[in-house]
Structures are given as C-alpha cells and as structure tokens.
Amino acid sequence: MQYLTTLLLASIAFAVVTALTPQDIINARMTIQRCNNGNVDPSLITQALGGQMVNDREFDCFIACILEGIRVSNADGSLNVDNALSKLPQNIASRDIIVDAIKSCGDQRGDDKCETAHMLYQCMQEKNIPTTTLLG
C-alpha cells in the first residue's frame, strides 16, 4: 500500500500537485483502492518514481483512474487545466514552470483515457517536470 500511496503522489505530480488536506488524503486512499486492480507491477512504480518513462497499458489506466478520482480530468480523460491549476499551491517551487507545463500539456488527447494519461505523463516528462521536484 505504501508503494501505491507513493505512486498516487507521483502520478498526481505529472499533471498537478495538490496541497493535501486530511480529507484529500482519505479521498486519495479511496481512489487508490478503487483504481488498483492489482495489475500494476510494483517495479513500474519504482521506475516512475525514478523519473523514467513507463510504457505499460495497466499503469496508464491506473493513472487515468487516479486523475479522474482527484477530479483533474474531463469525461474524455483529458486534463481539466482549470481544475489542475486551482489545486496547485501558490508556494510550490518552480510554480511558473509547472503552470506552463500544465497549460502546454493540457491539450493532449489519445484514443481513450488510458492513452491520454500516458500522453500527459510523457508531455510532463518532456517539459522536465521531475517527480521529486513536484513532491518537494
């Protein structure tokens, strides 16, 4: 479960960083439980946390489910830029760079929600938004 909690934070980081309230933490844990079908290989979590690109359909679908659960994606799985930006703390390091990346990557669209989540993650990687900086 600790891996999955860390994965949740890492996956949120590629699209948005939230200032977690106690209720957010409860909601996040519920989202993880709902989204995880046991199909995500733990080594992929380690890979993602290490800043490496993950190319795995189950991982992409897990990310899409989380984005939906934290309400930063639209019905088609695309990033809801306004919601994502509203959750971004004012005092986060490199805020301007992250805002630009969210705005720039917000138009990514795949054939389905899972592919869109992959494209969002890839776009953030290309914008050099490291997970460790976002979780900082």
Backbone bond lengths (Angstrom), bond angles and torsions (degrees), N, CA, C in turn:
res aa  C-N    CA-C-N  psi(-1)  N-CA   C-N-CA  omega(-1)  CA-C   N-CA-C  phi
1 M - - - 1.445 - - 1.526 110.80 -
2 Q 1.357 116.61 -33.32 1.464 118.74 178.86 1.526 109.99 -62.44
3 Y 1.332 117.40 -41.13 1.465 120.14 176.45 1.523 110.54 -58.42
4 L 1.310 116.08 -42.71 1.456 119.38 -177.40 1.520 111.60 -69.24
5 T 1.329 117.47 -36.49 1.460 120.01 175.91 1.516 109.72 -63.63
6 T 1.327 116.20 -44.32 1.459 120.51 178.05 1.517 110.17 -63.66
7 L 1.323 116.92 -40.37 1.459 120.42 177.78 1.520 110.73 -62.07
8 L 1.307 116.80 -40.81 1.459 119.00 178.53 1.516 110.04 -57.24
9 L 1.315 116.53 -48.60 1.458 119.72 -179.23 1.521 111.08 -64.06
10 A 1.326 116.34 -39.89 1.465 119.14 179.46 1.522 111.36 -66.72
11 S 1.314 116.03 -40.52 1.461 118.16 -178.66 1.520 112.02 -70.42
12 I 1.305 115.93 -35.86 1.460 118.83 174.86 1.518 109.20 -62.75
13 A 1.319 115.58 -37.44 1.459 120.21 -175.99 1.513 112.86 -59.77
14 F 1.358 119.05 -33.33 1.458 117.74 -177.65 1.522 112.04 -69.69
15 A 1.322 117.00 -19.27 1.458 118.82 179.65 1.514 113.58 -116.24
16 V 1.315 115.83 -36.11 1.463 119.68 -177.02 1.513 108.41 -164.82
17 V 1.295 115.62 149.34 1.451 121.01 174.80 1.518 106.99 -112.85
18 T 1.306 116.66 126.32 1.449 119.20 -179.32 1.514 110.61 -105.48
19 A 1.316 115.95 149.65 1.458 121.71 170.44 1.524 104.87 -85.84
20 L 1.319 117.10 104.89 1.449 121.11 -171.46 1.523 112.17 -78.58
21 T 1.314 115.68 122.07 1.455 122.39 171.61 1.526 106.81 -89.00
22 P 1.332 118.55 168.01 1.469 118.81 176.26 1.534 112.51 -54.73
23 Q 1.324 117.59 -39.55 1.468 119.96 178.33 1.527 110.92 -66.61
24 D 1.343 117.22 -36.83 1.463 120.65 176.70 1.523 110.63 -60.81
25 I 1.326 116.56 -40.29 1.468 120.72 -179.54 1.526 109.94 -64.72
26 I 1.320 116.73 -43.31 1.468 120.54 177.01 1.526 110.03 -61.35
27 N 1.318 116.45 -46.80 1.469 120.63 178.90 1.521 111.43 -62.27
28 A 1.337 116.66 -38.67 1.464 120.72 179.89 1.522 110.62 -63.58
29 R 1.320 116.90 -44.02 1.470 119.99 179.02 1.525 111.08 -63.81
30 M 1.315 116.32 -40.16 1.463 119.76 177.74 1.527 110.40 -65.00
31 T 1.328 116.49 -38.43 1.464 120.81 178.50 1.519 110.43 -64.25
32 I 1.328 116.99 -43.86 1.465 120.83 178.43 1.523 110.02 -58.44
33 Q 1.319 116.46 -48.52 1.461 119.95 -178.44 1.525 111.38 -61.62
34 R 1.317 116.10 -39.52 1.466 120.09 -179.84 1.529 111.35 -69.87
35 C 1.327 116.27 -39.02 1.469 120.71 -173.89 1.521 113.85 -82.62
36 N 1.319 117.33 -28.60 1.458 119.25 -175.46 1.518 110.48 -84.70
37 N 1.302 114.90 114.46 1.461 121.16 176.52 1.520 111.07 -97.91
38 G 1.326 116.78 13.27 1.452 120.75 -178.12 1.510 113.18 77.14
39 N 1.322 116.90 10.10 1.455 120.60 -175.83 1.523 114.06 -96.67
40 V 1.335 117.40 -4.56 1.459 120.00 -178.50 1.522 108.73 -91.20
41 D 1.319 116.10 118.74 1.457 122.76 179.14 1.528 109.18 -66.14
42 P 1.348 118.44 125.30 1.466 120.66 179.62 1.530 114.06 -55.81
43 S 1.329 117.76 -28.19 1.468 119.41 178.50 1.528 111.02 -66.50
44 L 1.323 117.01 -27.39 1.463 120.19 176.75 1.522 110.92 -69.92
45 I 1.321 115.36 -33.63 1.460 119.96 176.43 1.520 109.45 -63.12
46 T 1.320 115.89 -46.57 1.461 120.80 177.97 1.517 110.46 -59.79
47 Q 1.307 116.61 -42.89 1.466 121.87 179.00 1.531 110.53 -60.28
48 A 1.329 117.16 -46.42 1.469 121.13 -179.86 1.519 111.16 -63.96
49 L 1.326 116.66 -42.24 1.462 120.40 179.64 1.518 111.89 -66.61
50 G 1.324 115.94 -25.11 1.461 120.85 176.82 1.519 113.05 -81.82
51 G 1.321 116.12 1.87 1.456 120.15 177.38 1.513 114.15 86.42
52 Q 1.325 117.02 8.57 1.460 120.64 179.67 1.527 109.70 -89.73
53 M 1.301 114.77 149.98 1.459 120.71 177.55 1.522 109.23 -72.82
54 V 1.306 116.59 135.33 1.461 122.42 177.93 1.519 108.18 -106.87
55 N 1.314 116.04 127.29 1.464 122.15 178.20 1.522 108.31 -116.49
56 D 1.327 115.32 84.24 1.449 120.97 -177.38 1.527 108.34 -150.36
57 R 1.291 116.90 125.48 1.464 122.14 -175.66 1.534 112.15 -60.33
58 E 1.330 117.65 -44.21 1.466 120.34 -179.65 1.528 110.99 -62.76
59 F 1.325 116.82 -40.08 1.464 121.62 177.34 1.527 109.60 -62.70
60 D 1.326 116.67 -45.65 1.468 120.89 179.77 1.530 111.25 -60.04
61 C 1.317 117.02 -42.71 1.465 120.82 179.95 1.528 111.18 -67.93
62 F 1.315 116.48 -35.81 1.458 121.11 176.21 1.525 109.82 -62.38
63 I 1.330 116.57 -45.05 1.466 121.66 178.32 1.533 109.87 -62.40
64 A 1.316 116.96 -44.18 1.470 120.57 179.42 1.525 110.65 -59.53
65 C 1.299 116.83 -42.42 1.460 121.76 179.41 1.526 110.64 -63.55
66 I 1.321 117.02 -42.09 1.465 120.72 178.94 1.523 110.50 -64.62
67 L 1.317 116.85 -45.39 1.465 119.75 179.58 1.525 110.93 -58.88
68 E 1.318 115.77 -39.24 1.462 119.94 177.02 1.530 110.30 -66.91
69 G 1.327 115.67 -42.42 1.457 120.75 -178.35 1.517 114.20 -63.84
70 I 1.327 116.53 -32.70 1.469 119.30 179.17 1.522 111.40 -94.24
71 R 1.317 114.89 6.58 1.468 123.04 172.41 1.530 113.80 63.56
72 V 1.325 115.69 43.41 1.463 119.10 173.23 1.523 111.31 -117.11
73 S 1.338 116.07 9.83 1.464 118.77 175.47 1.524 109.39 -122.24
74 N 1.311 114.50 154.71 1.462 122.35 176.57 1.525 109.27 -85.06
75 A 1.319 116.97 175.33 1.465 121.91 -178.55 1.525 112.75 -57.37
76 D 1.339 116.95 -31.78 1.465 120.36 -179.72 1.525 112.68 -86.18
77 G 1.338 117.80 1.94 1.457 121.76 179.67 1.512 114.00 92.53
78 S 1.321 117.26 -7.57 1.467 119.97 178.77 1.527 109.70 -71.90
79 L 1.305 115.64 157.85 1.456 121.34 -178.77 1.522 110.38 -70.20
80 N 1.311 116.52 130.34 1.458 121.34 172.45 1.527 105.35 -87.81
81 V 1.305 115.67 94.99 1.462 122.19 -172.38 1.523 111.20 -57.85
82 D 1.317 117.57 -44.00 1.469 120.10 -179.01 1.524 111.67 -61.22
83 N 1.331 117.24 -45.06 1.466 120.30 178.14 1.521 111.25 -64.63
84 A 1.325 116.19 -42.57 1.463 119.91 179.67 1.521 110.70 -61.06
85 L 1.316 116.30 -45.55 1.467 120.02 -179.36 1.522 111.58 -66.61
86 S 1.317 117.42 -34.52 1.466 119.97 -179.29 1.524 111.79 -67.45
87 K 1.329 117.44 -22.77 1.457 121.49 179.86 1.528 112.87 -91.23
88 L 1.300 116.80 -5.78 1.464 120.93 -177.30 1.526 109.68 -80.53
89 P 1.334 117.63 119.04 1.466 120.05 -179.67 1.529 112.03 -60.11
90 Q 1.313 116.06 144.07 1.463 121.26 179.83 1.524 112.08 -66.15
91 N 1.319 117.52 -30.26 1.464 120.93 -173.08 1.525 114.39 -98.35
92 I 1.316 117.85 12.30 1.465 119.74 -179.25 1.528 110.10 -71.15
93 A 1.326 115.25 142.15 1.466 120.40 177.68 1.524 109.75 -61.02
94 S 1.305 116.27 142.64 1.470 122.72 177.14 1.527 112.25 60.12
95 R 1.319 117.41 31.75 1.464 121.71 -176.35 1.530 112.37 -54.42
96 D 1.333 117.64 -45.05 1.464 120.20 -177.92 1.526 111.78 -60.84
97 I 1.314 116.08 -39.89 1.469 120.71 179.39 1.528 110.07 -66.05
98 I 1.330 116.20 -41.82 1.460 120.77 -179.82 1.529 110.53 -66.95
99 V 1.328 116.82 -42.35 1.473 120.83 177.51 1.526 109.96 -59.15
100 D 1.331 116.58 -45.96 1.467 120.18 178.63 1.526 111.27 -60.15
101 A 1.337 116.53 -41.10 1.464 120.22 -179.81 1.527 110.93 -66.01
102 I 1.324 116.99 -42.70 1.467 120.29 178.69 1.523 109.93 -60.90
103 K 1.314 116.08 -46.15 1.469 119.75 179.88 1.522 111.17 -64.25
104 S 1.312 116.80 -41.97 1.457 121.48 -178.04 1.530 112.01 -69.13
105 C 1.321 116.57 -39.31 1.465 120.69 -176.33 1.528 112.77 -86.09
106 G 1.314 116.58 -10.40 1.456 121.01 -174.52 1.509 115.77 -64.23
107 D 1.316 117.46 -14.98 1.469 119.30 -178.45 1.529 113.03 -95.61
108 Q 1.317 117.88 8.52 1.463 121.55 179.95 1.526 109.85 -67.32
109 R 1.322 117.01 133.01 1.463 122.03 178.56 1.523 108.84 -142.16
110 G 1.312 115.30 126.69 1.451 120.71 174.89 1.516 110.16 -107.17
111 D 1.329 115.55 -171.09 1.463 120.63 179.66 1.526 112.34 -72.47
112 D 1.331 116.65 -21.79 1.461 121.45 177.79 1.529 108.65 -153.17
113 K 1.324 116.44 179.78 1.462 121.26 -176.38 1.526 112.23 -61.16
114 C 1.318 116.48 -39.00 1.462 120.52 -177.87 1.526 110.78 -65.93
115 E 1.307 116.66 -46.00 1.463 120.56 178.87 1.530 110.71 -64.83
116 T 1.317 116.88 -37.84 1.461 120.35 177.89 1.523 110.50 -63.36
117 A 1.341 117.42 -42.90 1.468 120.76 177.80 1.526 110.43 -59.79
118 H 1.330 116.59 -41.92 1.462 120.90 177.75 1.530 110.59 -61.35
119 M 1.313 116.13 -44.46 1.466 120.25 -179.14 1.528 111.53 -65.33
120 L 1.326 117.67 -37.69 1.466 121.20 176.58 1.523 110.69 -63.23
121 Y 1.333 115.40 -46.56 1.463 120.51 179.43 1.525 110.52 -60.82
122 Q 1.321 115.99 -45.07 1.459 120.90 179.60 1.527 111.02 -62.54
123 C 1.317 117.28 -42.40 1.458 121.42 179.46 1.526 110.66 -61.41
124 M 1.329 116.98 -44.20 1.461 120.16 178.70 1.527 110.77 -63.69
125 Q 1.329 116.38 -38.35 1.466 120.21 176.06 1.524 110.22 -60.52
126 E 1.325 116.17 -44.34 1.466 120.82 -179.74 1.522 112.25 -65.75
127 K 1.331 116.59 -26.12 1.473 121.33 178.11 1.526 111.14 -85.08
128 N 1.332 115.80 5.14 1.465 122.19 178.78 1.522 112.72 59.44
129 I 1.317 116.20 42.03 1.456 121.11 174.81 1.530 106.60 -96.63
130 P 1.347 116.73 92.50 1.466 119.40 -176.29 1.521 112.09 -74.33
131 T 1.301 115.49 143.32 1.452 122.05 179.21 1.521 110.95 -56.22
132 T 1.321 117.22 -43.00 1.461 120.04 -176.69 1.518 112.15 -64.22
133 T 1.316 118.16 -36.07 1.464 120.89 177.29 1.515 110.12 -66.71
134 L 1.312 116.53 -42.97 1.455 120.68 -177.74 1.516 112.22 -68.17
135 L 1.307 116.95 -32.44 1.455 120.09 -179.47 1.513 111.72 -84.50
136 G 1.351 115.91 -10.29 1.440 124.08 -174.68 1.454 116.14 -46.09
